[in-house]
Amino acid sequence: MERREEQPGAAGAGAAPALDFTVENVEKALHQLYYDPNIENKNLAQKWLMQAQVSPQAWHFSWQLLQPDKVPEIQYFGASALHIKISRYWSDIPTDQYESLKAQLFTQITRFASGSKIVLTRLCVALASLALSMMPDAWPCAVADMVRLFQAEDSPVDGQGRCLALLELLTVLPEEFQTSRLPQYRKGLVRTSLAVECGAVFPLLEQLLQQPSSPSCVRQKVLKCFSSWVQLEVPLQDCEALIQAAFAALQDSELFDSSVEAIVNAISQPDAQRYVNTLLKLIPLVLGLQEQLRQAVQNGDMETSHGICRIAVALGENHSRALLDQVEHWQSFLALVNMIMFCTGIPGHYPVNETTSSLTLTFWYTLQDDILSFEAEKQAVYQQVYRPVYFQLVDVLLHKAQFPSDEEYGFWSSDEKEQFRIYRVDISDTLMYVYEMLGAELLSNLYDKLGRLLTSSEEPYSWQHTEALLYGFQSIAETIDVNYSDVVPGLIGLIPRISISNVQLADTVMFTIGALSEWLADHPVMINSVLPLVLHALGNPELSVSSVSTLKKICRECKYDLPPYAANIVAVSQDVLMKQIHKTSQCMWLMQALGFLLSALQVEEILKNLHSLISPYIQQLEKLAEEIPNPSNKLAIVHILGLLSNLFTTLDISHHEDDHEGPELRKLPVPQGPNPALKRKPDLFLCERLDVKAVFQCAVLALKFPEAPTVKASCGFFTELLPRCGEVESVGKVVQEDGRMLLIAVLEAIGGQASRSLMDCFADILFALNKHCFSLLSMWIKEALQPPGFPSARLSPEQKDTFSQQILRERVNKRRVKEMVKEFTLLCRGLHGTDYTADY
């Protein structure tokens, strides 16, 4: 039967083009890919071309596509196809064709040395892949051969073209090695071979970089080639001459970026720390860039200052331990540290005027860790040297954390403001970390500065300076225990003296008070100093997050000291809730805060406050329930239910152990009477108006939700409902009618549809079914597990039968049922007996 040939692109959209991989068809498909406006045709062409590249015919059409009369897009596809065939299908190439293939690639690279650069690069990548596959046995001196062949004088291409082509080939060779699919044992052999071959590369690179006659394009290519080779973990001492040449090239603006990349890559290789003598020689070279750095900062040349900073940080961050070990050279390393300090404090606001300072933050972590890791005697020496440096760092960081003027900040884009927020978080983390080095003296230092600023009558202070100092306090107090600090009382006393005329300052005041909430719990006499500020801020929508989160922290930590203020807190909170000042999430937080607050009151007071607090919402719910369901009233109902749920989540009058450190701290009256928070209310099932069937089906659907809290709540509902199927007629009827649906949902979840962390919850449902609906369960479970592949295709009929028998036999021990379910879910997921079960 004769096969009808279809050209790619000839078929209509949706039709499958024939797989006739000729040169003509490939060219038509490429034209379709680049120029056809129809996206479906483009996708068809792309799919067809991907098949063409891996076809046996690719060996034929690739070379033809490289002909001089073809456009670069077509030539590029031909070169790419060759690379794919060599890199992925090397085993298909007969060994007697290696030399022929190598020669053809050399010829094409020589021809394209003066042609399209993108095609040249793909051909170089193809030859690099071939070299890696042949090294070391079939092509023992591959790199040396490449250098020799391209230096041949009888080439038709001019010397500069040959040089650039050779450099491109040498650049892509290590890059191709990093991404190659060589087997692990081959990778080790080839890496060793390449390490030896660098002896043929580096002298050539040094010569080209240092000779005055080398044009800029060649020197730039040399730097990129060097940058590529050092990532093969070449010994740092072998790179010395090229690194020094790269430092010299930093003075040339055209070579600056390539020089930075090469130096940073050379310094950052993991093995470099072994070559301490070379590292010590690099310090003066880096310090020698300080004048160039200052000039760049002065002239607003962000690219140059950024590049020089990268070099200084690369040396300091990667090798601080090795350089600190050289105690006799402590002054030169300290000079490097001070240079990095200059980079940290570089003038201007991040990220608008500078983007350099953020590069340095990790260095300060590393340096501190290395200093604190020394033995006591050596650590004491370095502490003496570096504690003043770290105090200077705190000043620099707090200066960098300052907001710009209101006018300038108003011109920032939302993206710039977000970057600045993240930058301040990074500074906050650094300050918290530095506390380990500086200790309580850091807090005293910050307090003294803030005190002088707020009490000085000589000159007006900027709100930015005040805010930054408070931000420093907040950063430390959020994670460090400051309960025994002797400066916090003074700080609490200073806060009311702050003239708050700015949202950013007010936010930080709020967050600082929140960070000190645990301290306030131990010093309740100071609560009245700050609580009025927090309650006043609740009415400002711009302070929503900070004021509500701070009130929540105070109510959680200080609840037993808040009864005198409870009426005021509830009144202000009710007012802002009714006025809808805050977004949904902050309203939920506020309800949680009120739950903590009410938990410490007497039961009569709790009920009185609850009545005034939730009555309006109950009335709204009654009104909404009578309306025809629509998206608008659905949102309102969900919002009100969320408020009530968050209130009752934290409202708990039982005293927990974590509320007190010991009975000697204070004796608290235990509220009398029933717990006002309605946690479980089984009586609900007795309500005649309740549509049990609808609630039951809703809960079954909720079992399939992705959110774990929803699933847990639904499981809890069924464990409360099922025990009443015998005593409540309506419940018994629904269970009889829809219980099988519940069981199938539970088995689907165990079979793999739900997270393994929820298996205990589903086991509780099975246990409840077995205990209270045994006859029904014994019938349902056999029917449900009968279909092949349910609840998992990995289960045999015997495994399903064993599981059902085990479940039906266990009506007393809930723990055993949970173990059975865990075992069964592992079988369903194919994880039984694997490492995944170790911690399960």
ZAMARGU-4260 file (C-alpha; in steps of 0.2 Angstrom, whole numbers, plus 5000, padded with zeros to 4 digits):
<rodrens>
0) 5000/5000/5000 | 5007/5017/4995 | 5009/5029/5009 | 5003/5047/5006 | 5016/5060/5012
5) 5010/5075/5021 | 5021/5091/5023 | 5021/5099/5040 | 5009/5113/5040 | 4999/5106/5026
10) 4988/5097/5038 | 4974/5107/5046 | 4974/5112/5064 | 4972/5097/5075 | 4977/5084/5061
15) 4993/5074/5065 | 5007/5078/5052 | 5016/5064/5044 | 5033/5059/5051 | 5043/5061/5035
20) 5059/5070/5041 | 5066/5077/5025 | 5076/5093/5023 | 5061/5101/5014 | 5049/5096/5028
25) 5060/5102/5042 | 5062/5119/5033 | 5043/5121/5031 | 5040/5116/5049 | 5053/5129/5055
30) 5044/5142/5044 | 5028/5137/5052 | 5035/5138/5069 | 5043/5156/5067 | 5030/5164/5055
35) 5013/5156/5056 | 5001/5167/5066 | 4990/5152/5071 | 4996/5146/5088 | 4989/5128/5086
40) 5000/5127/5070 | 5015/5133/5079 | 5012/5120/5093 | 5010/5106/5080 | 5026/5112/5071
45) 5036/5112/5087 | 5030/5094/5092 | 5035/5088/5075 | 5052/5096/5075 | 5056/5089/5092
50) 5052/5072/5085 | 5063/5076/5070 | 5078/5080/5081 | 5078/5063/5089 | 5075/5053/5073
55) 5088/5043/5063 | 5086/5055/5049 | 5093/5069/5059 | 5110/5063/5055 | 5106/5066/5037
60) 5096/5083/5037 | 5107/5091/5051 | 5122/5094/5039 | 5111/5099/5025 | 5103/5112/5036
65) 5120/5120/5040 | 5123/5124/5021 | 5129/5142/5018 | 5113/5147/5008 | 5102/5143/5023
70) 5096/5157/5035 | 5103/5156/5053 | 5086/5150/5061 | 5088/5134/5050 | 5106/5132/5053
75) 5103/5134/5071 | 5091/5120/5071 | 5103/5109/5062 | 5117/5112/5074 | 5105/5109/5089
80) 5099/5092/5081 | 5118/5087/5080 | 5120/5091/5098 | 5105/5081/5104 | 5110/5066/5093
85) 5128/5066/5101 | 5123/5070/5119 | 5108/5058/5120 | 5111/5044/5107 | 5130/5042/5108
90) 5129/5023/5109 | 5121/5023/5092 | 5136/5030/5084 | 5148/5017/5077 | 5166/5019/5084
95) 5173/5019/5067 | 5164/5035/5063 | 5170/5045/5078 | 5185/5053/5069 | 5174/5057/5054
100) 5161/5066/5065 | 5175/5075/5074 | 5182/5081/5058 | 5165/5087/5051 | 5162/5097/5067
105) 5179/5105/5066 | 5176/5110/5048 | 5159/5118/5052 | 5165/5127/5067 | 5179/5134/5057
110) 5167/5140/5043 | 5155/5148/5056 | 5169/5157/5065 | 5165/5171/5054 | 5146/5168/5053
115) 5131/5167/5064 | 5137/5167/5082 | 5122/5158/5089 | 5125/5144/5076 | 5144/5144/5081
120) 5139/5141/5099 | 5128/5127/5096 | 5141/5118/5085 | 5154/5121/5099 | 5142/5113/5111
125) 5140/5098/5099 | 5159/5096/5098 | 5161/5098/5117 | 5148/5084/5120 | 5158/5073/5107
130) 5174/5077/5116 | 5167/5072/5133 | 5160/5056/5126 | 5177/5051/5119 | 5188/5057/5133
135) 5200/5050/5140 | 5202/5034/5130 | 5196/5038/5112 | 5202/5056/5113 | 5216/5057/5126
140) 5222/5075/5123 | 5206/5083/5117 | 5208/5101/5123 | 5226/5101/5117 | 5221/5095/5100
145) 5207/5109/5099 | 5220/5122/5104 | 5233/5116/5091 | 5220/5114/5077 | 5213/5132/5079
150) 5231/5139/5080 | 5235/5131/5063 | 5241/5145/5050 | 5233/5137/5035 | 5215/5140/5040
155) 5205/5151/5028 | 5198/5161/5043 | 5207/5176/5050 | 5217/5175/5066 | 5204/5184/5077
160) 5190/5174/5070 | 5199/5157/5074 | 5204/5164/5091 | 5186/5168/5096 | 5179/5152/5089
165) 5192/5142/5100 | 5188/5152/5115 | 5169/5149/5113 | 5173/5130/5111 | 5184/5130/5127
170) 5171/5140/5136 | 5156/5128/5133 | 5167/5113/5136 | 5166/5114/5156 | 5148/5120/5155
175) 5143/5105/5144 | 5152/5094/5157 | 5142/5101/5171 | 5125/5097/5162 | 5130/5081/5154
180) 5122/5065/5156 | 5138/5055/5158 | 5137/5040/5170 | 5144/5044/5187 | 5160/5033/5185
185) 5163/5042/5168 | 5160/5059/5175 | 5175/5056/5188 | 5186/5050/5174 | 5182/5065/5163
190) 5184/5078/5177 | 5201/5071/5181 | 5206/5072/5162 | 5199/5090/5161 | 5209/5095/5176
195) 5225/5089/5168 | 5220/5098/5151 | 5218/5115/5160 | 5237/5115/5158 | 5234/5118/5139
200) 5221/5131/5142 | 5227/5143/5156 | 5244/5148/5148 | 5234/5152/5132 | 5222/5163/5142
205) 5235/5172/5151 | 5244/5176/5135 | 5229/5183/5127 | 5223/5193/5142 | 5240/5201/5145
210) 5246/5205/5128 | 5242/5223/5124 | 5237/5219/5106 | 5222/5208/5111 | 5206/5217/5106
215) 5193/5219/5119 | 5181/5206/5112 | 5195/5193/5114 | 5200/5198/5131 | 5181/5197/5137
220) 5180/5180/5129 | 5196/5175/5139 | 5188/5180/5155 | 5172/5171/5152 | 5182/5155/5147
225) 5192/5157/5163 | 5176/5159/5173 | 5169/5143/5165 | 5185/5133/5169 | 5187/5137/5187
230) 5170/5129/5191 | 5179/5113/5188 | 5187/5115/5205 | 5204/5119/5198 | 5217/5122/5211
235) 5217/5140/5216 | 5236/5142/5215 | 5235/5137/5197 | 5223/5152/5194 | 5234/5165/5203
240) 5241/5173/5187 | 5224/5174/5178 | 5215/5180/5194 | 5228/5194/5195 | 5226/5198/5177
245) 5207/5199/5180 | 5210/5211/5194 | 5219/5222/5182 | 5205/5221/5169 | 5193/5228/5182
250) 5200/5245/5177 | 5193/5243/5159 | 5174/5247/5159 | 5171/5235/5145 | 5179/5220/5154
255) 5172/5225/5171 | 5157/5213/5172 | 5167/5198/5165 | 5181/5201/5177 | 5170/5201/5192
260) 5161/5185/5187 | 5178/5177/5184 | 5186/5182/5201 | 5170/5178/5211 | 5169/5161/5203
265) 5187/5157/5206 | 5187/5163/5224 | 5170/5154/5228 | 5175/5137/5223 | 5173/5125/5238
270) 5191/5119/5237 | 5199/5136/5237 | 5200/5137/5256 | 5214/5124/5255 | 5226/5137/5247
275) 5228/5149/5261 | 5244/5157/5254 | 5235/5162/5238 | 5220/5168/5248 | 5232/5180/5258
280) 5239/5186/5242 | 5221/5191/5236 | 5217/5202/5251 | 5229/5216/5245 | 5221/5215/5228
285) 5204/5217/5235 | 5209/5231/5246 | 5217/5239/5231 | 5199/5242/5224 | 5194/5253/5238
290) 5197/5269/5229 | 5188/5263/5213 | 5174/5258/5225 | 5173/5276/5233 | 5173/5284/5216
295) 5159/5273/5210 | 5149/5277/5225 | 5152/5296/5223 | 5147/5295/5205 | 5132/5285/5208
300) 5139/5270/5198 | 5129/5256/5205 | 5136/5243/5194 | 5154/5246/5198 | 5151/5247/5217
305) 5140/5231/5216 | 5153/5221/5207 | 5167/5226/5219 | 5156/5222/5234 | 5153/5205/5226
310) 5172/5202/5226 | 5175/5208/5244 | 5160/5197/5250 | 5165/5182/5241 | 5183/5182/5249
315) 5176/5186/5266 | 5161/5175/5266 | 5169/5159/5259 | 5185/5160/5268 | 5183/5169/5284
320) 5188/5154/5295 | 5203/5151/5285 | 5209/5169/5286 | 5205/5171/5304 | 5216/5156/5307
325) 5230/5166/5301 | 5232/5176/5317 | 5248/5185/5311 | 5238/5192/5297 | 5223/5198/5308
330) 5226/5217/5302 | 5224/5213/5284 | 5208/5203/5287 | 5201/5217/5298 | 5204/5229/5284
335) 5194/5218/5272 | 5180/5217/5285 | 5180/5236/5286 | 5179/5237/5267 | 5164/5225/5268
340) 5157/5237/5282 | 5158/5251/5270 | 5148/5241/5257 | 5135/5237/5270 | 5133/5256/5274
345) 5134/5261/5256 | 5125/5278/5255 | 5107/5278/5248 | 5091/5269/5251 | 5089/5251/5246
350) 5083/5247/5233 | 5081/5264/5224 | 5098/5271/5226 | 5108/5256/5229 | 5107/5237/5228
355) 5124/5232/5236 | 5121/5232/5255 | 5110/5217/5255 | 5124/5206/5247 | 5134/5208/5263
360) 5122/5202/5277 | 5126/5184/5276 | 5145/5188/5278 | 5141/5195/5296 | 5132/5179/5301
365) 5147/5169/5294 | 5160/5179/5303 | 5151/5179/5319 | 5149/5160/5318 | 5167/5157/5314
370) 5173/5168/5329 | 5162/5160/5341 | 5168/5143/5335 | 5186/5145/5341 | 5192/5139/5358
375) 5190/5150/5372 | 5207/5159/5372 | 5207/5163/5353 | 5189/5168/5354 | 5192/5180/5368
380) 5206/5188/5357 | 5194/5190/5342 | 5180/5196/5353 | 5191/5210/5359 | 5194/5215/5341
385) 5177/5212/5333 | 5165/5217/5347 | 5168/5236/5342 | 5165/5231/5324 | 5149/5223/5327
390) 5143/5238/5337 | 5147/5249/5322 | 5138/5236/5311 | 5122/5239/5322 | 5123/5258/5319
395) 5126/5255/5301 | 5111/5243/5299 | 5099/5254/5309 | 5104/5268/5298 | 5101/5258/5282
400) 5084/5252/5289 | 5078/5270/5290 | 5063/5276/5279 | 5066/5289/5267 | 5057/5306/5268
405) 5039/5305/5266 | 5040/5315/5250 | 5053/5303/5243 | 5044/5287/5249 | 5028/5293/5240
410) 5037/5292/5223 | 5042/5273/5226 | 5033/5260/5217 | 5024/5246/5226 | 5038/5234/5221
415) 5051/5245/5228 | 5042/5247/5244 | 5040/5228/5245 | 5058/5225/5242 | 5063/5238/5256
420) 5051/5229/5268 | 5060/5212/5264 | 5077/5221/5266 | 5071/5227/5283 | 5066/5210/5288
425) 5084/5204/5283 | 5091/5218/5294 | 5080/5212/5308 | 5086/5194/5307 | 5104/5200/5307
430) 5101/5211/5322 | 5093/5196/5331 | 5108/5186/5327 | 5121/5199/5332 | 5113/5199/5349
435) 5122/5182/5352 | 5139/5191/5350 | 5135/5207/5359 | 5122/5202/5372 | 5113/5214/5384
440) 5125/5228/5381 | 5117/5229/5364 | 5100/5233/5372 | 5108/5246/5383 | 5116/5254/5368
445) 5100/5255/5359 | 5091/5262/5374 | 5104/5275/5377 | 5103/5281/5359 | 5084/5282/5360
450) 5084/5290/5377 | 5096/5304/5371 | 5086/5306/5355 | 5069/5308/5364 | 5075/5319/5378
455) 5087/5331/5369 | 5081/5348/5367 | 5095/5354/5357 | 5089/5349/5340 | 5073/5341/5333
460) 5074/5322/5330 | 5068/5314/5314 | 5054/5301/5315 | 5065/5290/5304 | 5079/5289/5317
465) 5067/5285/5331 | 5058/5272/5321 | 5074/5263/5316 | 5080/5262/5335 | 5063/5255/5340
470) 5064/5243/5325 | 5081/5237/5332 | 5073/5234/5349 | 5058/5225/5341 | 5069/5214/5331
475) 5078/5207/5347 | 5063/5207/5358 | 5053/5196/5346 | 5065/5181/5347 | 5076/5184/5363
480) 5070/5183/5381 | 5072/5201/5387 | 5062/5198/5403 | 5077/5201/5414 | 5084/5216/5404
485) 5086/5231/5415 | 5082/5243/5400 | 5065/5237/5396 | 5056/5247/5410 | 5064/5263/5404
490) 5059/5259/5386 | 5041/5256/5391 | 5042/5273/5400 | 5049/5281/5384 | 5036/5275/5372
495) 5022/5287/5377 | 5034/5301/5375 | 5036/5297/5356 | 5027/5310/5345 | 5018/5299/5333
500) 5014/5308/5317 | 5018/5295/5304 | 5010/5278/5300 | 5027/5269/5298 | 5032/5275/5316
505) 5016/5270/5323 | 5017/5253/5316 | 5034/5250/5323 | 5028/5257/5340 | 5014/5244/5340
510) 5025/5229/5335 | 5037/5234/5348 | 5024/5234/5362 | 5018/5217/5355 | 5036/5210/5356
515) 5036/5215/5374 | 5020/5207/5379 | 5028/5193/5388 | 5038/5206/5398 | 5022/5215/5402
520) 5014/5199/5409 | 5028/5199/5422 | 5027/5218/5425 | 5008/5221/5424 | 5010/5238/5433
525) 5017/5244/5416 | 5002/5238/5405 | 4992/5255/5408 | 5007/5264/5400 | 5005/5256/5383
530) 4987/5249/5382 | 4979/5266/5378 | 4991/5268/5363 | 4985/5251/5356 | 4967/5254/5359
535) 4968/5271/5350 | 4977/5263/5336 | 4963/5250/5333 | 4953/5264/5325 | 4965/5268/5312
540) 4964/5256/5297 | 4982/5260/5291 | 4987/5252/5308 | 4976/5237/5306 | 4989/5223/5306
545) 5000/5230/5319 | 4987/5236/5332 | 4976/5220/5331 | 4991/5208/5332 | 4998/5218/5347
550) 4982/5218/5356 | 4980/5199/5353 | 4998/5196/5360 | 4994/5207/5375 | 4977/5198/5378
555) 4985/5181/5376 | 5001/5184/5388 | 4993/5196/5400 | 4975/5190/5401 | 4975/5188/5420
560) 4980/5206/5423 | 4967/5213/5411 | 4951/5212/5420 | 4952/5230/5425 | 4953/5235/5407
565) 4941/5222/5400 | 4926/5234/5398 | 4936/5247/5389 | 4945/5234/5377 | 4928/5225/5373
570) 4919/5242/5370 | 4933/5248/5358 | 4934/5231/5349 | 4915/5231/5347 | 4915/5248/5340
575) 4929/5245/5327 | 4920/5228/5322 | 4904/5237/5319 | 4912/5251/5309 | 4920/5237/5298
580) 4937/5246/5300 | 4948/5230/5298 | 4949/5217/5284 | 4943/5200/5287 | 4959/5192/5294
585) 4961/5206/5306 | 4943/5204/5312 | 4947/5186/5316 | 4962/5190/5326 | 4953/5203/5335
590) 4940/5190/5340 | 4954/5178/5346 | 4960/5193/5357 | 4943/5195/5365 | 4942/5176/5368
595) 4959/5177/5377 | 4953/5192/5387 | 4936/5185/5392 | 4944/5168/5398 | 4951/5177/5413
600) 4934/5185/5419 | 4921/5177/5431 | 4908/5167/5422 | 4894/5180/5425 | 4906/5194/5417
605) 4910/5182/5402 | 4891/5179/5399 | 4887/5197/5400 | 4901/5202/5388 | 4897/5188/5376
610) 4879/5194/5376 | 4883/5211/5370 | 4897/5205/5359 | 4888/5191/5349 | 4870/5196/5350
615) 4871/5208/5334 | 4879/5194/5324 | 4866/5181/5329 | 4853/5194/5324 | 4862/5196/5307
620) 4863/5177/5305 | 4844/5175/5308 | 4840/5189/5295 | 4852/5181/5282 | 4845/5164/5285
625) 4828/5170/5279 | 4835/5178/5263 | 4836/5168/5246 | 4854/5161/5245 | 4865/5172/5234
630) 4884/5175/5234 | 4883/5191/5244 | 4874/5184/5259 | 4885/5168/5258 | 4900/5179/5261
635) 4892/5188/5275 | 4887/5171/5284 | 4904/5164/5282 | 4911/5180/5289 | 4900/5179/5304
640) 4903/5161/5307 | 4922/5164/5306 | 4921/5178/5319 | 4911/5167/5331 | 4923/5152/5328
645) 4938/5162/5331 | 4931/5169/5347 | 4927/5152/5354 | 4944/5145/5348 | 4953/5155/5362
650) 4939/5157/5375 | 4943/5144/5388 | 4941/5146/5407 | 4950/5130/5411 | 4968/5135/5418
655) 4982/5127/5408 | 4999/5123/5414 | 5007/5134/5402 | 4998/5149/5409 | 5009/5149/5425
660) 5027/5145/5429 | 5022/5140/5447 | 5009/5143/5460 | 5021/5155/5469 | 5019/5168/5456
665) 5001/5172/5460 | 4985/5164/5466 | 4971/5166/5453 | 4953/5164/5457 | 4945/5150/5447
670) 4929/5155/5438 | 4914/5145/5444 | 4901/5138/5434 | 4900/5129/5416 | 4912/5134/5403
675) 4903/5147/5392 | 4911/5141/5376 | 4897/5130/5367 | 4914/5117/5361 | 4903/5102/5357
680) 4884/5103/5357 | 4877/5086/5353 | 4860/5092/5358 | 4859/5101/5341 | 4854/5084/5334
685) 4838/5084/5344 | 4832/5100/5336 | 4817/5096/5326 | 4821/5110/5313 | 4838/5102/5309
690) 4839/5094/5292 | 4850/5080/5297 | 4852/5073/5280 | 4858/5089/5272 | 4871/5092/5287
695) 4876/5073/5285 | 4879/5075/5266 | 4888/5092/5268 | 4900/5084/5281 | 4903/5069/5269
700) 4908/5082/5255 | 4919/5091/5267 | 4929/5075/5270 | 4936/5077/5253 | 4942/5095/5255
705) 4961/5098/5253 | 4961/5109/5269 | 4966/5098/5284 | 4957/5108/5298 | 4940/5106/5288
710) 4943/5087/5286 | 4947/5086/5305 | 4931/5096/5309 | 4921/5084/5298 | 4928/5069/5306
715) 4924/5076/5323 | 4906/5079/5318 | 4904/5061/5313 | 4912/5054/5329 | 4899/5064/5338
720) 4884/5060/5327 | 4886/5041/5325 | 4884/5037/5343 | 4867/5044/5343 | 4860/5034/5328
725) 4852/5023/5341 | 4844/5036/5352 | 4839/5049/5339 | 4827/5043/5326 | 4831/5056/5312
730) 4850/5052/5314 | 4847/5033/5313 | 4837/5035/5298 | 4850/5046/5289 | 4865/5034/5294
735) 4855/5019/5287 | 4851/5028/5271 | 4868/5037/5268 | 4880/5028/5279 | 4887/5018/5264
740) 4892/5035/5256 | 4901/5040/5271 | 4911/5023/5272 | 4916/5025/5253 | 4922/5043/5257
745) 4932/5037/5271 | 4940/5022/5261 | 4944/5034/5247 | 4953/5045/5259 | 4963/5030/5267
750) 4966/5024/5249 | 4977/5039/5245 | 4965/5054/5242 | 4969/5062/5259 | 4985/5067/5268
755) 4993/5053/5278 | 4993/5064/5293 | 4974/5063/5294 | 4973/5044/5295 | 4969/5044/5314
760) 4954/5055/5311 | 4947/5043/5298 | 4951/5029/5309 | 4940/5037/5322 | 4925/5036/5310
765) 4928/5018/5306 | 4929/5014/5325 | 4912/5024/5328 | 4904/5015/5313 | 4910/4998/5320
770) 4904/5002/5338 | 4887/5009/5334 | 4882/5002/5317 | 4891/4985/5317 | 4878/4976/5306
775) 4877/4989/5293 | 4896/4991/5293 | 4899/4973/5290 | 4888/4973/5275 | 4894/4990/5268
780) 4913/4986/5270 | 4912/4970/5260 | 4902/4978/5246 | 4913/4994/5245 | 4929/4984/5244
785) 4923/4972/5231 | 4926/4982/5215 | 4944/4980/5208 | 4956/4994/5210 | 4946/5002/5225
790) 4952/5011/5235 | 4969/5008/5227 | 4975/4998/5212 | 4990/4992/5222 | 4979/4981/5234
795) 4975/4962/5231 | 4958/4955/5235 | 4966/4946/5250 | 4973/4962/5257 | 4956/4970/5256
800) 4948/4955/5264 | 4961/4955/5278 | 4958/4973/5282 | 4939/4972/5283 | 4940/4957/5294
805) 4952/4966/5306 | 4941/4981/5307 | 4925/4972/5310 | 4934/4962/5324 | 4940/4977/5334
810) 4926/4986/5343 | 4935/4990/5359 | 4953/4996/5356 | 4953/5012/5346 | 4972/5012/5346
815) 4972/4996/5336 | 4960/5002/5323 | 4972/5017/5320 | 4987/5005/5318 | 4976/4995/5306
820) 4972/5010/5296 | 4990/5017/5295 | 4996/5000/5289 | 4982/4999/5276 | 4985/5017/5269
825) 5004/5012/5267 | 4999/4997/5256 | 4987/5008/5246 | 5000/5021/5243 | 5014/5008/5239
830) 5024/5014/5253 | 5024/4999/5265 | 5041/4993/5270 | 5050/5009/5263 | 5060/5022/5271
835) 5044/5034/5271 | 5037/5024/5285 | 5051/5026/5297 | 5043/5041/5306 | 5025/5036/5303
</rodrens>
